[in-house]
Amino acid sequence: MKLRSTVLAAATAAAALSSALVGPAAYAQAKEQFFPVLVYRTGAYAPNGVPWANGFVDYLKLTNARGGINGVKVSWEECETGYATDRGVECYERLKGKNGGATMFHPLSTGITFALTEKAPVDKIPLVTAGYGRSESQDGGVFKWNFPLAGTYWVAADVLIQHIAKQEGGFDKLKGKKIALVYHDSPFGKEPIPLLQERAAMHGYQLSLLPVAPPGVEQKATWLQIRQQRPDYVVAPEIFITA
């Protein structure tokens, strides 16, 4: 369900952002809008990447079948990243000026998003991230070319802490509690850490940080630590998904 909703959010954002960036007069002259499609159909995370790529491309095909965006058809080209940041940057550089210029980029990787955040303002190409990416890019005054949609990792982590506080009877009841974060040792996995540390300072709970090495298959040592530490709560939001 998360994957399906992410695909829909990203595809809808692509159409909405394209419509917002290009006015009616430009639409009258434009022949098509070009969308680079960064995918990871290969590599350790392909089981997640393949259905996402299929769904996103199907949505673009459906958009054309329904007449395009305000009558303008869309074109696209896939570029395989294998979920590697360097390959994602290569895809960006190769596709940003193709077919009249990229309408936007949806990096589909937090690591790639970080790498492209400095390039986007120079090239004036929007970076759309649906539920992943660089959390502080919510500050549009600073990150003017990042468009984080459907929340961020900070939002997700904060919701988890709010839920725990509710279970305990209020934020004041978190003092002295032990909360362990089991996280994927990668850019996206580390994103919740600053938020959880800030909340720990505010409410007095003890935070343990327990990384799991990519791709996340081997977790035995981590859960042995959990068994030894016996935390009150274990938060493991990003072990089995990638973005």
C-alpha positions in Angstrom: 0.0 0.0 0.0 2.9 2.4 0.8 4.5 1.7 -2.6 1.2 2.2 -4.4 0.4 5.5 -2.7 4.0 6.7 -3.3 3.7 6.0 -7.0 0.3 7.8 -7.2 1.6 10.8 -5.2 4.7 11.1 -7.4 2.8 10.8 -10.6 0.0 13.2 -9.6 2.7 15.6 -8.4 4.4 15.4 -11.8 1.2 16.4 -13.6 0.3 19.1 -11.1 3.8 20.6 -11.0 4.0 20.6 -14.8 0.7 22.4 -15.0 1.8 25.0 -12.4 5.2 25.7 -14.0 4.0 26.2 -17.5 1.3 28.8 -18.2 -1.5 28.5 -20.8 0.4 30.4 -23.5 3.4 28.1 -23.2 1.1 25.1 -23.3 -0.3 26.4 -26.6 3.2 26.3 -28.1 4.6 23.3 -26.4 4.6 20.0 -28.2 5.4 17.8 -25.2 6.7 17.8 -21.6 9.7 15.6 -20.9 9.9 13.6 -17.7 13.2 11.8 -16.9 12.3 8.6 -15.0 15.1 7.5 -12.6 14.5 3.9 -11.6 16.3 1.0 -9.9 15.1 -2.1 -11.7 18.4 -3.8 -10.8 20.4 -4.3 -7.6 19.5 -5.3 -4.0 16.4 -3.1 -3.9 14.9 -4.1 -7.3 11.9 -5.9 -5.6 10.8 -2.5 -4.5 12.1 -0.6 -7.6 10.6 -2.7 -10.4 6.9 -2.3 -9.4 7.4 1.4 -8.7 8.9 2.0 -12.1 6.2 0.0 -13.8 3.5 1.9 -12.1 5.0 5.3 -12.8 5.4 4.6 -16.5 1.9 3.2 -16.7 0.6 6.4 -15.2 2.5 8.5 -17.8 1.0 6.3 -20.6 -2.4 6.8 -19.1 -1.9 10.5 -19.0 -1.2 10.5 -22.7 -4.1 8.2 -23.4 -6.4 10.8 -21.7 -5.0 13.7 -23.8 -1.9 14.7 -21.9 -1.6 17.6 -19.4 -3.8 20.4 -20.5 -3.6 18.9 -24.0 0.2 18.6 -24.0 1.5 15.0 -24.4 4.3 13.8 -22.1 7.5 12.0 -23.1 9.9 10.2 -20.8 13.1 8.2 -20.7 14.1 5.7 -18.1 17.6 5.8 -16.6 18.8 3.0 -14.4 20.5 4.0 -11.1 20.6 0.7 -9.3 19.9 2.9 -6.3 23.5 4.2 -6.4 24.0 7.9 -5.9 26.8 8.3 -8.4 24.7 6.7 -11.1 21.7 8.9 -10.2 23.8 12.0 -10.7 25.0 10.6 -14.1 21.3 10.1 -15.1 20.5 13.7 -14.1 23.4 15.2 -16.1 22.5 13.1 -19.1 18.8 13.8 -19.1 18.4 17.3 -17.7 18.8 19.0 -21.1 17.2 16.4 -23.3 14.1 16.9 -25.4 13.9 20.6 -24.6 14.8 20.2 -21.0 13.5 18.1 -18.1 10.2 19.3 -16.5 11.3 17.9 -13.1 13.2 15.1 -11.5 11.9 12.5 -9.1 15.1 11.0 -7.7 13.5 8.0 -6.0 16.5 8.0 -3.6 17.4 10.1 -0.6 21.1 9.9 -1.4 20.5 11.1 -5.0 18.2 13.8 -3.6 21.0 15.2 -1.4 23.4 15.1 -4.4 21.0 16.9 -6.7 19.8 19.6 -4.2 22.8 21.8 -5.0 22.4 21.3 -8.7 18.7 22.0 -9.0 18.8 25.8 -8.2 21.6 26.2 -10.8 19.7 24.3 -13.5 16.3 25.6 -12.3 14.8 22.1 -12.4 12.4 21.1 -9.6 13.2 18.1 -7.4 10.0 16.3 -6.3 10.2 13.8 -3.5 7.1 11.9 -2.3 7.4 10.8 1.2 11.2 10.6 1.2 14.3 12.8 0.5 15.8 15.6 2.4 13.6 16.4 5.4 14.8 20.0 6.0 13.8 20.8 2.4 10.3 21.5 3.8 11.7 25.0 4.3 10.9 26.4 0.9 12.6 29.7 1.8 16.0 27.9 1.8 15.3 25.0 -0.6 13.5 26.7 -3.4 13.7 23.9 -5.9 12.9 21.0 -3.7 9.2 20.0 -3.5 8.7 17.4 -0.7 5.2 15.9 -0.9 3.3 13.5 1.3 5.5 14.2 4.3 9.1 13.5 5.1 11.1 11.2 7.4 11.0 13.8 10.1 7.2 13.9 9.9 7.0 10.1 10.1 9.4 9.9 13.1 7.5 12.6 14.9 4.2 10.8 14.4 5.8 7.7 15.9 6.9 9.6 19.0 3.5 11.3 19.3 1.9 7.8 19.2 4.3 6.5 21.9 3.5 9.5 24.1 -0.2 8.9 23.6 0.2 5.3 24.7 2.1 6.4 27.8 -0.4 9.1 28.7 1.4 12.2 27.6 4.9 13.6 26.6 5.8 14.1 30.3 5.6 10.3 30.7 8.4 9.7 28.2 11.0 10.8 30.7 13.3 7.9 31.6 11.9 5.6 28.9 14.2 3.8 26.6 13.5 4.0 22.9 15.7 2.2 20.3 15.8 3.2 16.6 16.7 0.4 14.3 17.7 2.1 11.1 19.1 1.3 7.6 22.6 2.6 7.6 22.2 4.9 4.5 21.1 8.4 3.9 17.4 7.6 4.0 17.8 5.5 7.1 19.6 8.2 9.0 17.1 10.9 8.2 14.9 10.4 11.4 17.9 10.7 13.8 18.0 14.5 14.2 14.3 14.6 15.0 14.4 11.8 17.5 17.4 13.3 19.2 15.7 16.7 19.5 12.6 15.0 20.9 14.8 13.1 23.4 16.3 16.4 24.6 12.8 17.8 25.0 11.2 14.9 26.8 14.0 13.1 28.5 13.8 9.7 27.0 17.0 7.6 26.3 17.6 7.1 22.6 19.6 4.1 21.3 20.8 4.2 17.7 21.2 0.7 16.1 22.2 0.7 12.4 21.6 -2.2 10.0 24.1 -2.5 7.2 22.7 -2.3 3.6 20.9 -3.9 2.1 19.3 -4.8 5.4 19.1 -8.6 5.1 21.4 -9.4 8.0 20.0 -8.1 11.3 20.8 -10.8 13.8 23.4 -8.7 15.7 21.1 -5.7 15.9 18.3 -7.7 17.5 20.6 -9.3 19.9 21.5 -5.8 21.1 17.8 -5.1 21.4 17.4 -8.2 23.6 20.3 -7.1 25.8 19.2 -3.4 26.2 15.5 -4.2 26.7 14.2 -0.9 25.5 10.6 0.1 26.2 10.0 0.8 22.5 11.7 -0.2 19.3 11.2 2.0 16.3 12.1 0.4 13.0 10.4 2.4 10.3 12.9 2.1 7.3 14.4 -1.4 7.5 12.3 -3.1 4.8 11.7 -0.2 2.4 14.0 2.1 0.4 13.8 5.6 -0.8 
